[in-house]
Amino acid sequence: MGFKFSAQFDQMDCGPACLKMVSNYFGKDYPIQFLRENSFLTKEGVSLLGLSNSAAKIGIDTFVAKIKVEKLTDSPLPCILYWNQNHFIVLYNIKKRNGKKIYQIADPGFGLINLSEQDFLASWSFDKGSGIALFLKPGPQFGKVESTINTNSSFKDLLKYLLPFKKELVKLFFSLGVGSLLTMVFPFITKILIDYGVDKKNLSLIVVLLLSQFFLYVGVSTTGIIRNWIALYIGSKVNIYIISDFLTKLMSLPLKFFDTKLKGDFLQRISDHDRIESFLTHEGIFTLFSLINVSVFLIVLTLYSVQILVVFIILTILSILWAYRFQHKKKQLDYVLFQQNSQNKENIYELINSVAEIKNNNFEDYKKNEWQVIQIKLFKIKQKILRLDQYQTIGFNLLNQIKNLIILYIASKEVLEGHITSGTLLSISFIIGEMGSPINQIISFIRTFQDAKISFERLSEINSIQSEKFGGLIAIPDANLISGFTIKDLSFQYEGPESSFAVEKINVCIPENRTTAIVGESGSGKTTLMKILLRFYTEYSVNILYNNCDLRQISLTEWRKNIGTVLQDGYIFSDTIERNIATSDLAIDKDKLNRAIEMARLSSYIESLPLRTKTKIGASGKGLSGGKNREFL
């Protein structure tokens, strides 16, 4: 069976991504979101217990072992390894090359990598050649469990964003066609200029042809300018539409989705939108233009000499193969460099943040030597990368130079033998020179397509998550014989059935129109209970009743509209004081605003500010003390 790589979507997705690769290897592909939900991720990542639970859910038997590196050769593969004490990777094969072991791993944050035993142990082993491994074996139920996540998305779904710009696309393709046709004329003008102008000593024709070249150049430049403006317009609009839809969907997702994400995960998804927008517009359009130009030049080259065309194609393919010959080794060195750079950043960060402790314990020389050792390792890796880059670049350029010289020789020979003219020779030289850039653009597009595919899969995952249900439910019920909250045997766990309880077997009645204080030690579940009552979390088995009605049946919009809350981790927006108080009210009710200010006893403070309620506060505004933050919240 082959091994298919799957990239992690988020910073803490390495475990589910590894499980996805292993299950795919065993013959069943599961969406990463389905595996993530059953792994019970948090912002700290996933545990081996969580991975084992998720594997059991899809019918894979697991066991965890601390194992010596020598024993891995005889162990069942693929297996999941605990990597750098903060990551998971898949070891899918161990082979020998020149008598040395090569460990083939799949790092969900990087790709498929071959590592020497030394590099492998540097990241896996933490105790004299031993490390942690999660071994997996498909059980009798494997393949029978179906995913409950709908991931039926394709690139065709993105075309809806281009449909509103049909007229602009027609103009764009027209400019592409005109630009290609004008470019096609250049080699013919060059041929006529030499054969009928220079050789015939016809100065008038030379002047006409040079003017023609000038106007053709103006035409090509003009179509290029028009094309760029149209692409900018389409790209900007498409980007706005895509990100707008993304933010709308994001705001509708339940809070538990955000509990497993870091800020970087959301910033990455914004970057994904930029990447897809670029792929749909700039990259796609200019690659199409390059394809048209390459096709046009190949047709012209065929008209001049089939022999030269064959030589050009063969040597171009050879130069591309030469460049890609080094990609696997470069990827391996990039991986090692990435690991060392991460260690270097952690070391620098620790030095900056622990200066007082370092000085207090006379730790300066030790930490400085530690940093120097890391720099030496980085230098050696960079040396290897530079050496490999030089081999790649020199070989690629040499093959291209050989190609140009061979073609020039064949064309010159054809001129001497009278098969082609001097003008044709220069025309061929012009075509060969112009072909380099479009070919590089096409090669670059292939790499961009792979990146865009990963970005699209990451965004499709967001769209497959079920939104909170805001409408279609009952209004807040009026008080009856049983008013307020009634909670019986409420238990809640953040990280699945094997994790500790955040709240356990709570039985309480909270009556209406009375002040009820909920007190307890830190971590006893006070905030969790509040978030459950706010319906941030709904995964509990019992019914919480409000006015004798199931809380989950009440309209979410109406519920949150009628509740005022100051959460433990409340947030002050980078906006004016009045907007922070009024929040969702589009038209601010001044009377209501002033009453709120009076109730919070903020009148004297706000009056002391030059702009009063128009004063901007938050991260990019006026700084507030912790107490004032609470008062505004």
N, C-alpha and C positions, 0 to 999 in steps of 0.2 A: 504494500500500500504506500502511496506517496504521502508527502507531508505538505499541508497547505498552511501558509502563514496568515495570521489574523492580527491586525494592529489593535492596541488598546485605544479607546475613544477618549478617556479621561485619565488624569494623573493617578487615580486610585483604581483603575480598571485592569491592572496587570493580571491579577488572579483570575477573574472571569474570562479574560482574553486567552490565558493559558488553557483553561478548561475548555473553551470553545475550540482551540486547535486540537486538543487531545480527542474530544468527542468527534470532531470532523475526521480525524485519523481513523477512529474506530468505525466510521461510516454514517454518522448522523450529525448534521449541522444545526446548531441551535443559535438563535439570536443572542448577542452578548447581553442585551437588556434582561432577557429571561434568566440567564445564568447569574447576572448581577443581583437581581431581586431575591434569588434563592441563596445567595452568598451573604446577604445582610451586610452590605458595605456601610462604612461610616467615612467621615472625613479623614480618619487615620488609616483607612485602607480596609483590607480583608484579612481574616485569620485563616490558618490551616483548617480550623474547625468549620468556618464558614464555607470554604472550598469543598470540604468533605460533605457537608450538608447539601450543597448544590449538586455535587457529583451523585450523591445518593438519590436525589430527586429525579435525575435522568437515567437512573439504573446503572451507575458505575460504582463498583466496589473500590474502596481506598484503604490504604494504611500508610502511616507516617513513620519514618525511620531516620535515626542518625546513623549515617553509613560512611565507611571509608571509601576514598576515591577508587581504590583498587577493585572494590566490590561492585562498582557501577557497571563495569563491563559485562558482568553476568546477571545484571538486574533487568527486569522487564522495562522496555522503553516503548513509547515515550513516558517520561515522568516529569513532574513539576518540582523545580528546585527553588529553595529559599536563597535569594541572591543579594549580596551586599548588605544583608540584614535589614533590607527595606523594600524588597522587590521580589517578584516571581518570574521565572523563565521556564521554558520547556527544553529539556535535553531529549532529543529525538534520535540521536545516533552517535556512536563512537567508532571511528575507523582508524586504521593505521596508514601512515604515509612516511616512507623512508625510515621505517622502524619506530616512529614516534606516534603517540596517540593524538588524534584530532577530535575534539569534542564539538559536535554540531548542535548548536542551540538556536532556539527561536525566542528572541527577546521582543515581547509585544510592543515595547516602546522604541524599537530600533529596526529589527528585521532578522533575517536568517544569517547567522554568523558561524564561522569556523574558528575555534580557539585552540591554541596550544595548551598542554597540561598546566604549564606555569601560569598563563593568563586565566585559565579556567579556575584553578585553585585560589588565585588572588581574590576572586569575587565570590566563590562558593564556600570555601573552607573557612571555618572559624575555630577549629580545635584539632591541630596536628593532622591535617589531611582529611578531616571528617566534615560533613555538612548535613543539612536537613533535606530530605527528599519526600515527596508525596507520590506514592506509586498507585497506579490506577489500572483497573481491569474491568471490561464490560461484563455486567451481570445478565441474568436471564431477562430482566425487564428493560434492558437498554434498547432504545429505538422505539419502544412502545409508547413512551411519554411524549406527547405533542406540546409544542410551545403555545402559550396563551397570548403571545405577543404578535401583533400583525405588523410585518415589515415588508409588505408588498409595495415597494417603491422602486422606481427606475429613473434614469436620466431623462426620460420622456416627461416626467413630472415637472422638470425645470423649464421645459419649452413654453409652459403657460406664461412665464414671465416675459418671453420674447414676443408673444402673439400681439400685444397692444402696439407693437412697433413695426407693423408690416410695411408701411410706407418707407420708414427710415431704413429698414433692411433691404428693400428694393433699391433705394438710392445707394446704399452701401455696396451691394453686389454689382450695381451698374458701375460705380467708381472703380471697383476691383477689376472688372472686365476691361474698362477703358485703360486703366493703368497698365494692365498686362499687355494689351494690344500695342500701346505706345512703346512699352519696353521691348516688345518683339521687333519693332521697326529698327532699333538702334544697330544691331549687327548688320542688317542689310544696307543701311546708310554708310556704315564703315566700309563695307565691301565696295560699294559704288564709288565712294570717295577716293579710295586707292586705285581701283581698276580703271575708272573712267575720268577721274579728276586728276590725280597725281601722275599716273602712267601716261595719260593722254595730254598732260600739261594744259588742262582746261580750267583756267583760273575762275571763270564765271560759274562753272558747275561746282567748283570747290566752295566758293562763297555761298551759293544757294544751299549746298548740303550742310555747311557749317551753321548757317542760319536755321535750317530745318532742325538740326540737332539741338540748337539752342531753344527753339520753340517747343520741340518735343520734351526737352528737359523741364521747361516751364510747365508744360501740360502734365507730365508725370508728377512734378512737385505739387501742382494745384490739386490734382486728384488725391494725392497723399494727404494734403492739408484737409480737404473735404472729408476724406475717409476718417481721419483722426478725430475731427469734430463730431461726426456722426457716431463714431464708436464711443467717444466720451459721453455724449448725450444718452445713448442707449445704456451704456455701462452704469452711469450714475443713477438713472431711473430704476434700472433692474436691481441695483444694490439697495436702493431705498425700499423697494417693494419686498425684496427678500428679507431684509433685516426687520422691516415693519411686521411682516408675518411671523418672523421668529420671535420678536419681543411679545407680540400678542399671544402666541402659544405659550411662551415662557411664563408670562404672568398668570396663565390659567392653570398651571401645573400645581399639584399638591405640595405641601411643605416638605414632605419626606424626600422628594426628588432633590431639593436643595441641601438636605442634610448629608448627602453623599458627594457633593460637589465642592471644589475649591474655586476661588476667584479665577484662577488661571484656566479652569475648564470652560467658563463662560466666555472669557476673552479669546480662547482658542476657537470657539464656535463663531464668534464675530469674525475672526480671521478666516474661518472656513467660508463664510459668506463672501468675503472679499476674493478668496481664491476661486470660488465657483463663478462669481461675477466676471472675474478676469478670464476664466476658462471659457465662459459662454461668449464673451465679447472680444476682448483684445487678443488673447492667445488663439482662440478659435478662428477669428477673422484673419489675423495675420498669418496663421498657418495655412489657411485656405489660399490666401494671396501667394504665399511661398509655393504651395503645391501647383497653383496655376502657372507661376513663373517658371518653376522647374520643368513642368510639362511642356510649356512653350519653347524653352531653350533646348530641351531634348528633341523636340520636333525639328527645330532649326538645325541642330547638330546632325540629325539623321539626314536631312536634305544635303548637308555639306559632305559628310563622310560617315558611313556606317562603321568603318574600322575604328575611327577616332571615338565614336559613341561607345563601342564595346570596351575599348581601353579605359575610357572615362568611368563607366559603370563598374567595371571589375576593380580598378584601383581605388575608387571611392568606397566600395564595399569593404575592401581590405583595410583601408585606413580607419573606417568605423569599427570593424572587428578588432583591430589593434587597440583602439581606445577602450572598447568594452572588455577587452582581455584583462585589464587591470582593475575593473570595477569591483570584482569580488574581494581582491586583496585590499583595495582602498576602503571598502566597506568594513572589513575586519579591523584595519588600523583606525578608522574613524570611530569605531565602537570603543576600542581601547582608549583613544584620545578623549572620548566623551566621558568615560569612567574616571580618567585622571583629572579632567577639568572639573568634574563634579566634586572630587575629593579636594582639589585645589580651592574651589569656591567655599566649601565647608570649612577648610582650614583658615582661610582669610576671614571669613565671617566670625569664626570662633575667636581669632586673634583680636578683632576689632571690639567684640562684645565682652571680652573677658580680660581686658587690660588690667583692671584693678586686681583681679585674682592672680594674674600672672606676676605682677609686681609684688604682691603680698607674699607669694610663695617662692620667690626667686626662680621662676619658671622660664625666664627669658631665653636662656641659651638652648634649653631643650626644645621649646616651641620654634625657635629660629632654625635649628638643625632639622626639625621635622619638616618645616616649610622648604628648606633647601633640598632635601631628599625628593620631595614631590616635584620641584622644579627640574631636577636632573632627569627624573623619569619622563617628564613632559618634553624636555629637550630631545631625549633619545627617540621618543615616538615621533616628534616633529621632523627629526632627521630622516627617519624611515619614510614618512609621508612625502617629504620633499624629494627624496631619491626616487620614489615611485612616480611622482608627478613628472619629474624630469624625464624618466624613461618613456612615460606615456606621451608627453608633449613632443619630445624629440622624434620619437617613432612616428607619431601622427603627422607632424610637419614634414618629416623626411619622405614619407609615402606620398603626401600631397605634392611635394616638390618633384619627386620622381615622376608622378603622374603628369604634372605640367610639362616637364622636360620631354617625356616620351611623346606626349601629344604634340608638342612643338616640333619635335624631330620628325614625326610622321607627317605633320602638315607641311613642314619645310621640304621634305622629300617629295611630297605630292606636288608642291609648287615647281620644284626643279624638273620633275618628270612631266610637267604640263597638265596634270590632272585637275589642279585647282589654281586659282589666281592668288596674287599677293594680298589682295583685298579680302579673299576668303580666309587666308591665314590670320590676318588681324581680327577678322570677325570671330573666328574660332577662339582666339586668345581672349577677346572681350567676353564671350559666352562663358568660358571656363572661369574667368575672374568673377563674373556675376553669380555663378552657381553656388559659391561657398556659403554665403549668408542664408539663402533659402533652405539649404540642406541642414545647416545648424539649427535653424528655426524649427524644422520638422522633427529633428532629433530631440530638441528641447521640449516640444509639444508632447512627445511620447512620455517623457518623465512627468510633465505637468498633468497629464491625463491620470496617471497613477495617484498623484497627490489629490487631485480633484475627486477621484473615486472614493478615497478614504474620507475626505471632507463630506461628501454627499452621504456616505453611510452614517457618519456621526450625526448629521442633521436629520436624517431619516429616523434615527432612533428617537430624537426629541418629538417628532410628529407622531410617533407610534404610541407615546405615553398618553394614557387617558387623563383628560382634564378634570378639574373639579366640577361638580355639578352645581351650577349657580341657580338655574331656573327650573320650572316645572314641578316644584314641590309646594308644600302648604305654607301659609303665612304663619307668623308667630302666634300661637294660640293664647287666648285670654286666660287669666287665672280662673281656676275652679276650686273644687274642694281640696284638691292636692296642688298647691302652688309652689313654684320654685323648682329646684333640681332635686331629683331622687336618684341616687347612685347606689347600686348593689353589686358587690363582689367584682369591682373593676380592677383588672390587672392589665399592664401594658409593658411590652418589651421593645426596645429599639432595634435590637440586632438578632431577632429570630428566637425560636423556641429554646435554644440551648443557652441563651444569654441571660444575664441577671435582669430582674424586674426593676423598671424605673418606678412604677407604682404597683402595689400588690394587694388584692382583696380589700379594696376601699369600699366602705359602706357609710354613706353620709347623706343627710338631707340638708339642702341649703334653701331656706325659705325666702320668699319675696319680701321686699320692703324692709329688710333688716340687714345690718352690717355683720358679715361673717368673716372672721379672721382665720386664715389657714397658716399654721405655724409648724415649724419642724427644722431639723438639722439640715445643714448643707447637703444636697444630693438626695434628700428624702422624697423628691418627686413633686414639690409644690409647683414649679414652673411647668412640668409635664402635665399635671392636672389642668392647669389653666389653658394650655395649648389644646388639650383634648376638648375642653368646654368651648374653646374658640373654633373647634372643628378643623384644626390644622392636621390632626390625625384622626382617622376613623377606623383603624384596624384593631378593634376590640370586640370581644364576643358578646358581652352583655349589652343591655339597652340602658342608655342614660336618658332619663325622662325629664322634660321641662314642661311644667303645667300638665303633667300626665300624658305628654306626647313624646314619641321617640325623637331625640335631638337630631338624628340623621335625616328625618323626614321634613325638617323645617328648611325653608328657602335660605341658602347660604348668603345670598346678597342681603336679604332682610335681616338675617341674624347678625352679621358683622356691622351692618349699618346702625344697629341699635345697641351696640356694645362699645364702651370706652375702655381701653386697656393700656397700661404702661408695662411693657415687658421688661424682663431683666436685661436684655440686650437691645433695648430700644435705640432707634436711629434718628438723628437730626439731619434733615435734608439740607443740601447746599442751596438754600433759597431764603426768601424773606421770612421774617417772624410771622407775618399774617398768613403766609402760605403754609408754614409748618403747623400752625394752629388749625387752619381751615381745611387743610389737606385736600380731600376729594371734591369740595364745593367749588365748581367752576366760577360762579359769581359769589364773591365773599360777602356774607351777611355781616355788616358792621356791628349791629346790635349784638348778634350772637358772638362775634369775635370779642367785643368788649366785655361781655359777661364771662367768657372763658378766661380772659386776662385777669379780671377781678377775682374769680374763683381761685386762680393759681397764685394770686398775690404778686403779680408781675408788673402792676401799673407803674409803680415808682421807678422800677428798673428801666422799663421801656421808655418812659418819659425822659429819662436822663440821656437817652441816645439821640444823636442829631437827626437821624432818619426815622426814629421811632419804629412803628410796625413795618416800615419798608427796609429796615436794616437786614442785611444778608448775614445769616449765621451758617453754621455747619462747617464742613471740612475746608471749603474755599471762602468762608466768610469770617465773621467775628468769632473769636474763640470764646467758649463758655466753660465755666467751672463744672465739676461733676454735679454739684447741687443745682445749678441753673439748668443743666441738661435735664435733670429729673423734673424740674418745675415746668419746662416747656413740653416735655413728653406728657 
